[in-house]
Amino acid sequence: MIEIDSAFVTEPRATYARLREQGPVHRATAPDGTSIWLVTRYADVRAALADPRLSLDKAHSTGGYRGFSLPPALDANLLNMDAPEHTRLRRIIGKAFAPRRIEPLRPRVQQLADALLDELADEVDLMPAYCGPLPIAVICELLGVGEADRPDFRAWTDGMLAPESPEQARDSLTALHRYLLDLIAAKRANPGPDLLSTLVELRDEADRLTEDELTSAAFLVLFAGYENTVNLLGNGLVALLTNPAALARARQGVTPTTVDELLRFDPPPQLAIRRFPKQDVVLGGATIPAGETVLLSLVSAHHDTDRYPNPELLDLDRADNPHLAFGHGPHYCLGAALARMEAEVGLNTLLTRFPNLALAVPEPELQWRNSFRNRGLRTLPVTLHPQTLAEPESPTHNHSSH
């Protein structure tokens, strides 16, 4: 039995490499003491992501699963549904996230990025100063949240995702739920061009969304759109700033291919959303009983040498890169186009504005959040204009060793 410990947080790639060598599927104990099945190889993870026998509906759990507890009004979302309910809801919400709807947002995302960078000091922690505020500003604009409310919105979200106490998590969730209900009421009274007004219209005119589905959809847009994009920016920057060749390549321009390789190399969601077999299933040669909890390791799949040659190389021109950071199959992430665009603009703008950007501390001193499910930094201290080291004055200085 594998015990999920701090190594999964501090050295996830090395830890999963050892597990892949031992076998494709492992019995494991989660930090909360529950028993899970952990799938580690690319072929098995990809197949399981699209397997209809593996349900996202917690009703299929045999009772051992302990997840993030949400009130019913926030729980009726795509991460807890199977077909046909999932298909119906995804069809409605998906229209708002089509690439043709997302690309026109690019100039506004550029404005937001520029405004944030205008405020930076020479030495700065990019997590609270840039990587966090940019995605929350974009999501708030999508939902029609006024600027005055955004600091509260971000504080509640952070309080849920990285709480200092169970009470803070509960209080943040309660406050956010209350705010979403008030915001929906306001959009009903005075609709605007935002996504939430569109969802309210679908709920009220066509009655295609229940009230709980409407509130849950708003919650999921905020939760998923903020958390994963914050960590995509943070993880991506660490990967670049610790790989000089890749950094030099990124400075020539961050492209969709660049973003995909960063998502493969160090994905924010280390694990796909949990699944529960509706019947006994065989994965990687292991028989998993119905109702038990299955976790699919995306980061492990992304570093599987059977799928990726040289997976530890951060290759920003990697052409054959069917990574799984946004999922695969019917549950593929609706916000993928938005996340890609935000990362492209956010990274390009930062690297262009600050060509000498560098970490302010050695990589081993970076602090990661204590989660084996989602990988993200607590802080990202950088210098924007590091001093260039002067050459030694001695005429005998020998460059041949460099």
C-alpha positions, 0 to 999 in steps of 0.5 A, spaced: 500 500 500 502 506 497 502 512 502 501 519 499 506 523 503 510 530 502 514 527 496 508 527 492 508 535 493 515 536 493 518 531 488 512 529 484 515 527 478 521 523 481 515 520 486 511 518 480 517 515 476 518 510 481 511 508 481 510 507 474 516 502 474 513 498 479 506 498 476 501 502 472 496 501 478 497 502 485 493 501 492 494 508 496 492 511 502 490 519 501 492 524 506 485 523 509 486 516 511 481 514 505 483 508 500 484 510 493 487 507 487 492 511 483 493 510 476 500 512 473 501 510 466 499 515 460 495 509 456 491 507 462 490 514 464 488 517 457 483 511 456 480 511 463 478 519 462 474 517 457 471 510 460 463 511 461 464 506 466 468 511 471 463 515 474 464 522 476 457 522 480 459 521 488 452 517 488 456 511 485 461 512 491 461 506 496 462 511 502 469 512 503 470 518 499 471 524 502 472 530 498 471 538 498 464 538 501 459 543 497 452 545 499 447 542 494 446 549 490 454 549 488 454 542 487 450 541 481 456 542 476 459 538 471 465 535 475 459 531 479 455 529 473 455 523 468 451 523 461 445 525 460 445 530 465 452 532 463 451 532 456 445 537 457 449 542 461 455 542 457 451 544 451 448 550 454 454 552 458 459 550 452 457 556 448 460 561 452 467 558 452 467 557 444 474 559 442 470 564 437 467 567 443 474 567 447 479 570 442 475 577 442 477 577 450 485 578 448 485 585 448 482 586 454 486 581 457 492 584 455 490 591 458 489 587 465 496 584 464 499 591 462 496 594 468 498 589 473 505 590 471 505 597 471 505 597 478 511 592 480 517 593 484 524 591 482 523 585 487 516 582 487 512 576 489 509 574 483 503 570 486 499 575 489 502 581 485 501 578 478 499 570 477 493 571 482 490 578 480 490 577 472 486 570 472 481 573 477 480 579 473 478 576 467 474 571 471 470 577 474 469 580 467 466 574 464 461 573 470 460 581 470 463 582 477 464 589 479 471 592 480 470 594 487 468 587 489 474 583 486 478 583 492 473 580 496 472 575 491 479 573 490 479 573 498 474 568 498 476 564 493 483 563 496 480 562 503 477 556 500 483 553 496 488 554 501 485 555 508 489 557 514 483 553 518 477 549 517 473 555 519 476 560 514 474 555 508 467 554 511 466 562 512 469 563 505 464 558 502 458 561 505 460 568 503 461 566 496 455 562 495 451 568 498 455 573 494 453 569 487 446 569 489 446 576 490 449 577 483 444 572 480 439 576 482 442 583 480 443 580 473 436 578 473 434 585 474 439 588 470 442 584 465 449 585 461 453 582 456 457 578 461 457 570 461 452 570 468 447 574 464 447 569 459 446 563 463 440 567 467 437 568 461 437 561 459 435 559 466 429 564 466 427 564 458 428 556 456 428 553 463 434 549 461 438 550 467 435 549 474 436 554 479 442 550 483 445 548 476 445 556 474 449 557 481 453 551 480 455 553 473 457 560 476 461 557 482 465 552 477 467 558 472 470 562 478 473 556 481 476 552 475 478 558 471 481 562 477 485 556 481 488 552 474 490 559 471 494 562 477 498 555 477 499 555 470 502 562 470 506 560 476 508 553 475 510 555 467 514 561 470 518 556 475 519 551 469 522 557 464 526 560 469 530 554 471 531 552 464 535 557 461 534 554 454 527 554 454 527 561 457 531 563 451 526 560 446 520 563 450 523 570 450 522 569 442 514 569 443 510 564 447 505 560 443 500 555 444 505 550 443 509 553 448 503 553 453 501 546 451 508 544 453 508 547 460 502 544 461 505 537 460 511 539 464 508 541 470 500 541 470 496 545 475 491 539 476 496 533 478 490 528 478 484 528 474 477 529 478 476 523 482 472 517 479 467 511 481 467 505 477 459 503 476 461 496 476 468 492 477 473 494 472 480 492 470 485 498 469 492 496 467 491 489 469 488 491 476 481 489 478 478 495 481 471 494 485 465 498 483 464 504 488 471 505 490 475 511 488 480 512 482 485 517 481 488 518 475 495 522 475 496 527 469 503 529 471 505 521 471 502 520 465 505 526 462 512 523 464 511 516 461 517 514 457 512 510 453 509 516 450 513 521 451 521 521 448 525 525 453 519 527 458 524 531 463 526 535 457 522 542 457 521 542 449 517 548 447 517 546 440 515 539 442 510 537 436 507 531 438 504 533 445 497 530 446 497 532 454 491 531 458 492 537 463 485 539 460 482 532 460 480 527 455 473 525 452 466 528 454 469 531 460 474 535 456 475 542 460 470 547 457 475 553 459 481 550 455 481 556 450 481 561 455 486 558 460 491 558 454 489 565 451 491 568 458 497 564 459 499 566 452 498 573 454 500 573 461 507 570 460 509 573 453 507 580 456 511 579 463 517 576 459 517 582 454 517 587 459 522 584 463 527 581 459 532 580 465 527 576 470 530 571 474 528 567 481 530 571 487 531 565 491 534 558 489 529 553 486 529 548 492 527 554 497 521 555 493 515 553 497 509 549 494 502 549 497 501 542 501 496 539 496 498 532 492 492 534 487 493 541 485 500 543 484 501 551 485 506 555 489 505 559 495 510 565 493 514 566 487 519 571 489 523 574 483 527 580 481 525 584 475 532 587 473 537 583 477 544 586 477 549 583 471 555 580 475 561 584 472 567 580 469 573 579 474 578 584 472 584 579 472 587 579 465 588 571 467 581 570 467 580 563 463 573 563 459 575 556 457 571 552 462 564 555 461 
